[in-house]
Amino acid sequence: KPAVTTTPTMVSKRKPEGPPEVPSRNLGAPRVPTKPGRYVTGGGLTIESCVEPLNDSRFELDRLVTRLDTERGCLFESSYEFPGRYARWTMGFVNPPLCIEASGRAFTIRALNSRGEVLLAPIHAALGACESVAALAVDVASNGMHGTVKPAADHFTEEERSRQHSIFSVVRCLRDLFSCDAEPMLGLYGAFGYDLTFQFEPVRPHQTRVEGERDLLLYLPDELLVVDIHTRGAWRLTYDFSSGGKASAGLPRAGSSVPYVPLGEAQLPFRRDHEAGAFASKVARAKKEFEVGNLFEVVLSQNFAEPCPDPPSEIFRRLRSRNPSPYGFLINLGVDPNSGGSAPQPEYLVGASPEMFVRVERDHKGWRCETCPISGTIRRGADAMEDAKNIQTILSDKKEESELTMCTDVDRNDKSRICRAGSVAVIGRRQIEMYSRLIHTVDHVEGYLRDNFDAMDAFLAHTWAVTVTGAPKPWAIQFVEDHEESPRHWYGGAVGMIGFDGCLNTGLTLRTVRISGGFAQVRAGATLLYDSDPTAEEKETELKASAMRDAVLRPDPPPDRVPTPVAVAASSAARVVLVDHQDSFVHTLANYLRQTGAHVTTLRFGFEATQLDELQPSLVVLSPGPGRPSDFKLRETIKLMLDRKIPLFGVCLGLQGLVEYYGGELGVLSYPQHGKPGTIRLTETPGEVFSGCPDEFQVGRYHSLYSLSEKHPSCLHVTARTSDGVIMGIQHASLPIAAVQFHPESILTRSDLGLKMLVNAATKLKY
């Protein structure tokens, strides 16, 4: 019979008051207990909890972030909202009383202050009774204990894999010791390293690893700061422990302090672990595996190093403002014994991860396990319209669709190992999540745990996510081990919380800066398929790493610095009269003109000439409008401007009026272009209005009439056309008169180009 860890889940002895509440999901947000007090855990510990409302959450939070530069602890923040998936909240702590570290199958549990010493005896007793622990000894020097875990059994069923002996057996034992169904915030918080997967799936080692490199670090806090970003509510939660006649009440909440010391750029041990082009060659190697069916997809990564002159707290603040995410974090992991130098330094993780690893919460159906696989990436656009275009591009990309399909099918398989039959479901398919520089396609998958499985089983069954490994998962993990240039350390693992109430909330360790030895490392990967383009995949890793590297290298501008408007130029002295032809976009056009710095007055067509003489404009803009030019007596308006030598710029109807004035004729399009995007190409004589614009770009079209090429006036040079020859821009051969047939103010026209054209009209059209 296989040796299987089957420690029973212990139940809290805290008795509920009144009728039991129906449990509900909270999208990972902290749940502040409303009835603090004394209770007894499943393992017999007595805990007294207290909740203190705070008035100034911003001050408390900022102070906590700063303290994490020198003191052990964690801060987790969800600053990204998605209906039914993510809420916005912050929680964190410093100077926890207890720390659990692991390297391979060896573990150490240390009291970090006198409060933690109260817990050592009951922890030692619990681990001494744990079937998975092979050896356990008190370690006076480290003020704690160390031990090892038995190897997994030689034979077992796949349904039992998550219950085999591993470091997670120790974590499960501690969770059961402190278990309490009615305590929502107390738990183990920290980071889970990538190499932990080797305890779940056997992998043949290939890379060289430093002995003693930490795979896991978890803290047990006894004081938590919790902030609800929506309501601005903030609370301080404090806990005191007692066991065997010892109690933490009255003991100081203190810990050691180790400063961050940056390493000079000249001392960096490396700048990237792949030479330029080397990653692309590995993509080609992976494609050979796809070709013969050894792999369906695989995620390879590369590592970048940068000097980090600013403290980790500053990097976190930059990421928080520049790259809001559902799993933002700053973790001081304590002194890294392998950081080098005469005085080893703390190791930090600073991240803005977009991806949930595993979340387990309870609702009326049972214990719900959910994940949100991300696969499919495209760059953010310059504006909302370019974003929309990029979203269309990625949603129509079959390669990107295949990536996510395979990820989700593997994820469903992970859940099927531990979830009730028929409960695993895709509840969101190829949904769009937008971050500071990237757009992702995301699926949302749920399942309900079978009665004999818990949150730890859910965590282990997904270790590690297909989105950071590949498929088939065991073969992909081996390929990663054989072909990446350096160990992943924390990358591709997880950060988060294992709750003593049975819940779990973890995010993948992606978009993360690892700071160790006084310098920063940023690792980024790409999902490879048979359809992958090697050069493009290498560029994708560089793009993904760019936001993190930017946070390390580029400080925020001073808070009083106001961004300069895009198109403010020498047109600040321009006096523009905009002639209103009853169009629905006149005032947007006026808004654009004002953005150039011009003083704009709008006059409805048919205005008196004396009004024009009083305003003395340096430019008159003929607005778009319905109907034909004759409906607005445009001939008279144009003659009025010519008589006074006032430069003219026409938009849509304005162009049509100029064409008719100079003897041309208008035709009617076979298909009206109303609210349609169109691509125009500049001619060999693009004129002054298009100065600085690309040769080809998209514009917004709202017209049925157009200038017939065969009847077009020779004095009006054509400056732009569509691909099928429709005239889209003109400029007079000798007079400061120009016009466009499209709308520069439309959302379909790139806003910077629309503004540029209006700047050119205001500054270059002169007598």
Beta strands, then each sheet from edge to edge (+ up, - down):
strand 1: 38-40
strand 2: 46-53
strand 3: 73-78
strand 4: 89-94
strand 5: 98-103
strand 6: 106-111
strand 7: 133-139
strand 8: 144-149
strand 9: 187-192
strand 10: 216-220
strand 11: 223-228
strand 12: 233-243
strand 13: 246-247
strand 14: 297-307
strand 15: 327-335
strand 16: 346-353
strand 17: 356-363
strand 18: 366-371
strand 19: 374-379
strand 20: 425-434
strand 21: 438-448
strand 22: 470-471
strand 23: 494-499
strand 24: 504-508
strand 25: 512-516
strand 26: 519-528
strand 27: 575-580
strand 28: 599-604
strand 29: 619-622
strand 30: 648-651
strand 31: 666-682
strand 32: 696-707
strand 33: 716-722
strand 34: 727-732
strand 35: 737-740
sheet 1: 1+ 2- 12+ 11- 4+ 3- 15+ 16- 25+ 26- 14+ 22-
sheet 2: 1+ 2- 12+ 13-
sheet 3: 7+ 8- 6+ 5- 10+ 9- 23+ 24- 17+ 18- 21+ 19-
sheet 4: 7+ 8- 6+ 5- 10+ 9- 23+ 24- 17+ 18- 21+ 20-
sheet 5: 28+ 27+ 29+ 30+ 35+ 34- 33+ 31- 32+
end
